[in-house]
Amino acid sequence: MLAALLVLLGLVTIADEGLVFQPALSPDGAFVVYARAEADGSTTLHVRASSGATPAVEVARTRAPIDIVARYLFQRPWSADSAWIVYPAPTEVGGVPGIVPRVVGRDGTGDRAAGPSEGYVEVAAFAARGDRFFCTHRGALGDDHEVLFHDLASNETRTMRAEKGEVVAEVAPSPDDRSVALLVLSGDPLRRERALRILDLATGDAKVVPASSRANLLRWSADGRRLFFLDVVERQVFLYDTDLGQTHAIRDAGDAVAATPIGDGGAVVGAARDGSVFTVAIGGERRSFAVPGLVPTSAAGGKVAFVRRAGAAVIVADVDVEESK
């Protein structure tokens, strides 16, 4: 039997001042962006080398709601070349308020609007290739969501999907750039039904992922072959195998509040409700570690970013997943 050993080769404190949250590693793992809630009600975004070798740089400040900021940072806020970050900003057109995306360079330069200029864009995530991102959009007076695709180079936006009566809560582009996973809410606004769908970017067809009616916190493996999610009721980590078209619970990955796959998805690192950090190899054993209070938020380039519960610190660890019999 294989067991995943999460070896913390280096534990670097990236930030430990103020209420910090939702650190996201760049695709190459070299940088980390995180948010900090400020006393004046705004939220600032900061970038620092994940090694901690350079000081943090404030790259943007926004008055978008803090939960919307967290949504942007959760999925893929970084462009494929680790040069750009997408974040939300409030806007007002004709006296009607909204939330729209902006992009900024990792050094704080080049801040500009990108994508829709009005309405509400509550989720945005960069594609795995090129300077392009997916986002949801709804009008200021409507509830129906459309999924849009924006290209930074051409400044063109096109509609990928629009279904009346649907709300898209999460957008997760696959690392192979072939599809995008959508967490869709539909039905009575007071009793929304959940469905996890994978939209094929070549054909425009969308298929429902089996056993995903309570899915949340979508994460792809680095090769785009496995989609991981958390059951919001059971607190159990599941994976959907795109090759087999099957969903199954990961054994010994229950009682979780968060989880993210490592590399090609042979193992996951997660946080349990008791405050511990754990790893589970697919088909292997669960191992817990004495680093209480840490919640993994992203993984890339052989590193995992954590936030300490209650927003006390952002920490990055170099990790190694060893297999032993």
Secondary structure, DSSP 8 states (H G I E B T S, - for coil): --EEEEEEEEEEEEE-SSEEEEEEE-TTSSEEEEEEE-TTS-EEEEEEETTS-S--EEEEEE-S-HHHHHHHHHS--B-TTS-EEEEEEEEEETTEEEEEEEEEETTS---EE-S-SSSB---EEE-SSSSEEEEEEB-TT----EEEEEETTTTEEEEEEE-TTEEEEEEEE-TTSSEEEEEEEES-TTS-EEEEEEEETTT--EEE-TT-TTEEEEEE-TTSSEEEEEETTT--EEEEETTTTEEEE-TT--SEEEEEEETTTTEEEEEETTS-EEEEETTSBEEEES-TTEEEEEEETTEEEEEEGGG--EEEEEEEEEEE-
